[in-house]
């Protein structure tokens, strides 16, 4: 598998192995890909298909840490992106965007995807509405209020839960068949 500057692929493969991108700093201080933070705060920056793809692949990678094979055309269909794999296809652009924003990276071993995302840096907050900046700040304060630096997931009407370690435990108990049904996620 050839890659261009580690981000754009020359050819999108029919199948690839998906693995989690281990990053202890982001996992300790960030928010799970299935969190409201990812959906609400990152969506205006990454775009809807990229956020949906990140959530889908990140949850799957979290439940299959040893890797799992992905049928790229099926992934595209499941995300509502058609099933073309050409250079300008929607799935190719979506995967390239994941890599451009350092949410995933290609290697000869396949695609490594983040299972948690870092808080949006201050310079990117200017792109967000005041409501989303408020949500960003609220969720960061919730993390700080727990006395440690784990991410939180907020579900409408629920108490914020501790993040990555707690949710990985919840995911491992549910198994791979239902990666999106854990706390804080919406149906993928």
C-alpha angles and dihedrals in degrees: 000000000000121000135196114224088329093286117067119050121220090216127014106229122235088229134012139177113251120209134168117262102232111217111157094191095054092040091052097044104025141071128262115257089243093056127113086242091064093046098044106031102034098040096081089049102042101027129239101280092047093050092047091049091047091051093047096046095038093053091046092048090050091055094042104041093163090059138264132216117249125204100217096204091051090048089052092049091047090054093047092249100123119244106270118125101191125130093268098036119127094246092049091050090046094051090045090052091051088055095043090057091045093245090122139010135203124226136160086272093059133257123337112199131189118252091195133034129217120240113272111266118246094251091060094048088078088073092059131084118253089253092056092045086053091051090048091052093044092053092046089051090051089055091049091047092060091067093237136062107256120130122252133222118209120202119192108267094006136104114259110263129214111266140226104004094042093045094045086056090050091048093049090053092052097048131219097295094074107031095150100050097081125108116299098015130115122216109285 
